[in-house]
Amino acid sequence: MATATQNHQLLTDYYAAYGDGGPAGLERMANFYTKDKPSYTAGNSALSGETHSPEESLQVMRRLQELSGGNITFAAPPTILVAGDAVVALLVHEKHARTGKSELVVPRLYVYEITDDKISRSFGWQLDSAAFDEYYPL
């Protein structure tokens, strides 16, 4: 089992892997997943729901990039709120831009479970879910 410090670094490296985004950024991030990683994203948007594998998670992230024209960046580096030997919770402020819409900065809370130095499960919540749901309607 990894230490809290190691898991803190794992998530720091995970977000750094996104780099400038795009398909290459997503592929780099996928290297941090266990082979059977599920995820859950709260809300009522086109991007909400459960995934049951890393490939399904990547499909959702690709869809997000498609909807935003690839215009997703971070307003600042993620703030790691707590890191333990099996869980990391962090807050990230994502900047979204879509053609014909104002830029949206949405704070998102993520909780990651860590197994064998890989992300084994993730949960995400938009802290302004209504704005996010409206930005990416079903």
N, C-alpha and C positions, 0 to 999 in steps of 0.2 A: 504494500500500500504506500502510495506517495505521501509526502509531507504536505502541509498547508503551503509552504513556500514553493514547493515544486508545482503544485496545482495552480498557484497564483501565476507562476511563470508560464505554465502551459496555456492558460487563457490569454495572457499577454501576447504570447507568440501566436496564438490562434487568430486574434484580431489583427496583429501585424501582418499575418499571411495574406489577408484580404488585399493589402497594398492599395493599388489604384482601382481595385474592383475588377469588373468584367469576368468573363468565363475563367480566365487563368486564376484570378483571385479566389473564385469559388472552388476550383479544383485544389488549390493549395489548402484551403480551409478543410476540405473533405479528408485530407490526409490525417487530420486530428481525430477522426471518428472511429469508433469500433465498427466492425463489419455489420452489426445489426442495430445500430443506433436509431431509436425512435425519437420523435419530438412532438411537442404540443405548442401551438400558438393560439392564444386567446383572442376573442373578438368575433365580429360578424363581417369580416371583409373577404375579398377574393383570396386572401392569403392565410386565413385562419384555419385551424383544424389540426388533425393529427397526421403524422407520417410514421411509417413503420420500418424505414430503412434509410441509410445514408443517401441512396439514389433518389428516394422520394423527397427527402429534405432538400437535395440539390435542385430538384424540379421546382419546388416552391421558391427557392432563392433565385433560380433562373427566371421564373415567372415575374418575380418582383423586379428584377433588372429589366425585363422586357416592358413591363407596365411603366416603368420610370425612365425608359430610354437609357438605362445604365447610369442614371443620375442619382446614385445613392452614395453618400459619404458620411463620415462621422464628424459631428460638430467639435468633438474633442475626444481624446482617448477614453476608452471605457474606464469607469470608476469601479474597481473591485470593492464590494461592500464587505464581503466575508469570504475567506478561503479556508477550507478545512481539508482533512485527509481524504474526503470522498465527494465533497460538494464545493462549488464556487458560485457565488451570487454576485452579479454586477449590474450596473446601470450604464446604459449607452444612449447618447443622443444622436439619432440618425437624421440626416438631412435628405429629404426626398424632393425631387423636382419632376414635374410632369408637364408636358406641353399643354398650354391653356389653363394651367393652375398655378397658384402661388406656391412658393417653396413651403414645405412643411418640415418642421423640426419636431420629431416625436421622441419623447423619452421612453425607453423600453427597459424593463427589468427582465433579466435572464437568470435562470438557475440551471447550472450544469452539474450532472453527476459524472464522476470520473472513475474509471476502472482501468487498471493496468496502463496508466499514463495516456489514456485516450478518453475522449468525450463519449460517454456511453448513453446518455439521455439528456435532453434539454427541454426546458419549459420557458416560454416567453409571454410577456404581458405588455401591451401598450398602456402607458399610464394616462394617455388621452385616447382611449379606445374609440370614442365617437368620431374624433377628427380623423384617425387612421382609417376607420371603416368607411367614412365618407370619401376619403381620398382614393381608396381602393375598393369601390363597391362590388358587391357580388354580381 
